[in-house]
Structures are given as structure tokens and as C-alpha cells.
């Protein structure tokens, strides 16, 4: 059985491949049916017992084809591969498209300074990571996903470089912090306003104050996104450096704070260490951090 460090290395390798290659498993309905006919009921039962099959053949087929294309069987043991299959999920194309936020912004082009908002696409069978790996487990595996139909989602580009997207990984990685939000909420980082919009829909949330440094991001949101969304008079936007704003607080102003001013674990580690002293000082405020587990795992190694 591979060690936790070995599983993390394999998972990082798969993640890099997906990010760089955007792999797509192409198949027709007939090809999927023909592949299903190759397996008898005893074969499927055996695969279920091994943890490779959860009853949805399309998921098994797509993930098997992807793992075969990268030769995972040559470098990983059966336990790791079984956990990859167990964590893989076919995403619901209809539910994703009907998400109120995504439905409102569908196909919306907008520009402000060096930032451009454009629709991006996941093709049918395109492999992506739908959430961060669970770093608390002894075997760390990627959470692979795909859609059975083409879907669109908004992406914000900075000087032609994708800066952030409201895609499954973004939605899943914010869910816990959305569920926890209550009272007077402070949000560090505006992005496309998804987090602010979601928490503003909660009856338990009284107000949402968002701190954003970039005037271009604020202008794009104010002019093109906010008018299409209902924040119920709860939203306030403040242009400021997030850490400087925290330092200006005396305590008691907010009940909950969500920090999301980084792109990933590496740059997030620096901001995380700067915010932690403010969390200790502002004891009346509950803090939550985007991809905190990944940041903590990175800090362990540095």
C-alpha cells in the first residue's frame, strides 16, 4: 500500500495533467452501450466489491478510460485506484445549468480595465477536479468529475489569463463556508460575487460586507453583475486591502468572516499567516478560509 506522501504526489501529478491538458473522454451512446455489454453481472458485482463501480456504468466507463489514458495502473496500487473510482462523480448537467447564479450570468460578456468576464465550457466527458482532495485521509486522491452534457460557466480573465471561474470545484470548495455563514458577514475578496450572493440568500445572514482591493473588479461587478442579482439590501462593498481592513477593526463588528484572496495553496499560505493574528485578536468573529486544508498541508512541508 502506498504511503500518504506517495498518494499526494500521484494526486498532484493527476491534477497538473488535468490543468494542462483539459482531457476529454469522447464517446457516443452506442459506444457506451457496447462497452456495457462487455461486462456480465458477475463482473459488475466483482467491480462493486472492489470499489470500482457504484452502479452507474457511465461514470465507471469515463473514469476507467481516463485512468487508462494516463497509465495510472502502472504507477499506483489497487487500493489507490479503488479510492479514485469511489471519489469520482458524474455531475448533474441540468442542476448545474439551473443554478440561479449561473443562469443569471449565462453568456454575459463584460470588461473592466484588465479584467474580462467571458463564458467558458466543459465539454461532454471532459475531466476536471470537482473539489479539493481530502488531506485528512491516509490516502489522498483526486476528486474527478465530468458532465454527460456540455455546460457553460462564467470565467474572469486578467490580461488573457484565467483568474477565477464559477465552476464545480469553486462551488464545492465554498459550500462549507456558505453553510457556516451567519449574522453580519465579512467577505475578504469579491471575485465574481458568488459567495456574497449565496450567503445573502440565507435568512440567518443579516448583512454582507465585501472587501476588494481592485477597482476594476469592483467596477465590473457593480456595472454588470450586481444589477442582475438580488442581494436583498444586504450587500456593502468596500475598496481596501483585506488585511489592512481587518487591522482597522476593534472587534464586535462582524459575526463571521470568509477569506478568499488567493489563487491557490502556495500564495494562500502567506495571506493565511497574515490573517491568523487578526483572527486571534477579533475573538467575536468566526473565521473560515477558502481551501484551508490545502494551505495547512502546504505549510507542513515548508
C-alpha positions in Angstrom: 0.0 0.0 0.0 1.4 3.4 -0.9 2.1 6.0 1.8 0.2 9.2 2.2 3.0 11.2 0.7 3.1 8.9 -2.3 -0.6 9.3 -2.8 -0.4 13.0 -2.5 2.4 13.0 -5.2 0.2 10.9 -7.5 -2.8 13.2 -6.9 -0.8 16.3 -7.6 0.5 14.7 -10.8 -3.0 13.9 -12.0 -4.1 17.5 -11.1 -1.4 19.0 -13.1 -2.2 16.9 -16.1 -5.9 17.9 -16.0 -5.0 21.5 -15.6 -2.5 21.4 -18.5 -4.3 19.1 -20.9 -8.0 19.5 -20.2 -8.5 15.8 -21.2 -11.8 14.8 -22.8 -13.1 11.2 -23.0 -15.2 11.1 -26.2 -17.9 8.5 -26.6 -21.3 8.0 -28.1 -24.4 6.5 -26.7 -23.8 3.4 -28.8 -20.2 3.1 -27.7 -21.2 3.3 -24.1 -23.9 0.6 -24.6 -21.4 -1.6 -26.4 -18.9 -1.2 -23.6 -21.6 -2.1 -21.1 -22.4 -5.4 -23.0 -18.8 -6.5 -22.4 -19.5 -6.9 -18.7 -21.6 -9.6 -17.2 -23.5 -9.2 -14.0 -20.8 -11.1 -12.1 -18.1 -8.8 -13.5 -20.0 -5.8 -12.3 -20.6 -7.4 -8.9 -16.9 -8.1 -8.5 -16.1 -4.5 -9.5 -18.6 -3.2 -7.0 -17.0 -5.3 -4.3 -13.6 -3.9 -5.3 -14.9 -0.3 -5.0 -14.6 0.4 -8.7 -18.3 0.5 -9.6 -21.1 2.3 -7.8 -24.0 1.2 -10.1 -23.5 4.0 -12.7 -21.8 2.4 -15.7 -21.2 5.8 -17.5 -19.1 7.0 -14.5 -17.1 3.8 -14.4 -16.5 3.9 -18.2 -15.3 7.5 -18.3 -13.1 7.3 -15.3 -11.6 3.9 -16.5 -10.8 5.4 -19.9 -9.2 8.4 -18.3 -7.1 6.5 -15.9 -6.0 4.1 -18.6 -5.0 7.0 -20.8 -2.6 8.3 -18.2 -1.3 4.8 -17.3 -2.2 5.1 -13.7 -2.3 1.3 -13.3 1.5 1.2 -14.0 2.3 3.5 -11.0 -0.5 3.1 -8.5 -1.7 0.1 -6.4 -5.2 -1.2 -6.4 -6.2 0.5 -3.2 -5.4 3.9 -4.5 -7.2 3.3 -7.8 -10.2 2.0 -6.0 -10.4 5.2 -3.9 -10.1 7.3 -7.1 -13.1 5.5 -8.5 -15.0 5.8 -5.2 -14.4 9.6 -5.2 -15.3 10.2 -8.8 -18.7 11.7 -9.6 -20.8 12.3 -12.7 -22.0 15.9 -12.4 -25.6 16.8 -12.9 -25.6 19.0 -16.1 -29.2 20.1 -15.6 -28.8 21.1 -11.9 -25.6 23.0 -12.7 -27.2 24.9 -15.6 -30.2 25.8 -13.4 -28.1 27.2 -10.5 -29.7 30.6 -10.0 -26.4 32.5 -10.1 -25.1 30.7 -13.2 -28.5 31.0 -15.0 -28.5 34.8 -14.5 -24.9 35.2 -15.7 -25.0 32.7 -18.5 -23.3 34.1 -21.6 -22.7 37.5 -20.0 -19.7 39.3 -21.6 -18.2 42.2 -19.6 -15.0 44.1 -19.4 -13.4 46.5 -16.8 -9.8 47.6 -17.1 -7.6 44.5 -17.4 -10.4 42.1 -16.4 -12.8 40.4 -18.9 -15.7 38.2 -18.0 -16.5 35.5 -20.6 -18.3 32.2 -20.7 -16.2 29.0 -20.5 -17.2 25.5 -21.3 -16.8 21.9 -20.1 -17.3 19.5 -23.0 -19.2 16.3 -22.5 -16.8 13.8 -21.0 -14.2 16.5 -20.1 -12.3 15.5 -16.9 -11.9 18.0 -14.1 -11.4 18.1 -10.3 -14.8 18.9 -8.8 -13.4 19.6 -5.4 -10.2 19.7 -3.4 -8.7 16.3 -2.2 -9.4 15.4 1.4 -6.0 15.9 3.0 -7.1 14.4 6.3 -7.3 10.9 4.8 -4.3 8.5 4.8 -4.8 8.0 1.1 -5.2 11.3 -0.7 -6.9 11.0 -4.1 -8.2 13.5 -6.7 -12.0 14.1 -6.8 -12.6 13.5 -10.5 -15.7 14.7 -12.3 -17.3 15.1 -15.7 -20.5 16.2 -17.2 -22.6 14.0 -19.5 -23.6 17.1 -21.5 -21.8 20.3 -22.4 -22.1 23.1 -19.8 -21.1 26.7 -19.7 -19.8 28.7 -16.7 -18.5 32.3 -16.2 -14.8 32.9 -16.1 -13.0 36.1 -15.2 -9.8 36.7 -17.1 -7.0 39.0 -16.1 -4.9 40.1 -19.1 -5.9 36.9 -21.0 -5.1 34.7 -18.0 -8.0 32.8 -16.3 -8.2 34.4 -12.8 -11.2 32.6 -11.4 -14.3 30.6 -12.6 -17.6 29.7 -11.0 -17.1 26.0 -11.8 -17.9 22.8 -9.8 -14.6 23.0 -7.8 -15.3 26.6 -6.8 -18.8 25.8 -5.8 -17.9 22.7 -3.8 -15.0 24.3 -2.1 -17.1 27.2 -0.8 -20.1 25.1 0.3 -19.0 24.5 3.9 -18.2 28.2 4.4 -21.5 29.2 2.9 -23.3 26.8 5.3 -21.5 28.3 8.3 -22.1 32.0 7.5 -24.4 33.8 9.9 -25.2 37.2 11.2 -23.1 40.1 10.0 -20.8 38.5 7.4 -17.4 39.9 6.3 -16.0 38.6 3.0 -12.4 39.2 2.0 -12.2 39.1 -1.8 -15.1 39.8 -4.2 -14.2 37.7 -7.3 -17.4 37.4 -9.2 -19.6 37.7 -6.2 -20.7 34.1 -6.0 -20.0 33.7 -2.3 -21.6 37.0 -1.4 -24.7 36.2 -3.4 -25.1 32.7 -1.8 -24.8 33.9 1.8 -27.1 36.9 1.1 -29.9 34.4 0.3 -29.7 33.0 3.9 -32.3 34.3 6.4 -29.7 33.8 9.1 -27.4 36.4 7.4 -28.1 40.0 8.4 -25.6 41.8 6.2 -22.7 41.0 3.8 -19.7 43.4 3.7 -17.2 42.6 0.9 -13.6 43.9 0.9 -12.0 44.1 -2.5 -8.7 45.8 -3.5 -9.1 46.0 -7.2 -11.2 48.9 -8.5 -11.5 47.2 -11.9 -13.1 44.1 -10.2 -15.5 46.3 -8.2 -16.5 48.3 -11.3 -17.1 45.1 -13.4 -19.3 43.7 -10.6 -21.2 46.9 -9.9 -21.9 47.6 -13.6 -22.5 44.1 -15.0 -23.2 41.6 -12.2 -24.8 43.2 -9.2 -27.8 44.7 -11.2 -28.8 41.1 -12.3 -28.7 39.6 -8.7 -30.9 40.1 -5.7 -28.9 40.8 -2.6 -31.9 41.9 -0.6 -30.3 45.2 0.5 -27.7 43.2 2.5 -24.6 44.0 0.3 -21.9 46.6 1.0 -18.7 46.9 -1.0 -15.5 48.4 0.4 -12.4 49.1 -1.7 -9.5 48.3 0.6 -6.6 45.9 1.3 -8.1 42.9 3.2 -5.5 42.7 6.0 -5.4 46.4 6.5 -9.2 46.4 6.9 -9.0 43.7 9.4 -6.4 45.6 11.4 -8.8 48.6 11.5 -11.5 46.6 13.3 -11.8 46.9 17.0 -13.9 43.8 17.5 -17.6 43.1 17.6 -18.4 44.5 14.1 -18.8 41.1 12.4 -20.0 37.6 13.4 -18.4 35.7 10.6 -15.5 36.2 8.2 -14.7 34.3 5.0 -11.3 34.9 3.5 -10.7 34.1 -0.2 -8.0 36.5 -1.6 -5.6 33.9 -3.0 -5.4 31.7 -6.1 -4.1 28.5 -4.5 -2.4 27.0 -1.5 1.1 28.4 -2.3 0.2 32.1 -2.4 -2.6 31.5 0.1 -0.1 30.4 2.8 1.3 33.9 3.0 -2.1 35.6 3.3 -3.3 32.9 5.7 -0.4 33.6 8.1 -1.1 37.4 7.9 -4.8 36.9 8.7 -4.4 34.5 11.6 -3.2 37.1 14.1 -6.3 39.1 13.3 -8.5 36.1 13.9 -6.9 35.7 17.3 -7.5 39.4 18.0 -11.1 39.5 16.8 -12.4 36.8 19.1 -16.1 37.7 18.5 -15.8 36.8 14.8 -15.8 33.2 13.5 -13.3 32.9 10.6 -13.4 30.5 7.6 -10.8 30.2 4.9 -11.1 29.0 1.3 -9.1 25.7 0.7 -7.7 25.9 4.3 -6.9 22.2 4.4 -4.7 22.5 1.3 -3.0 25.6 2.7 -2.2 23.8 6.0 -0.9 20.8 4.1 1.4 23.1 2.1 2.6 24.8 5.3 3.5 21.4 6.8 6.0 20.9 4.0 7.6 24.4 4.2 
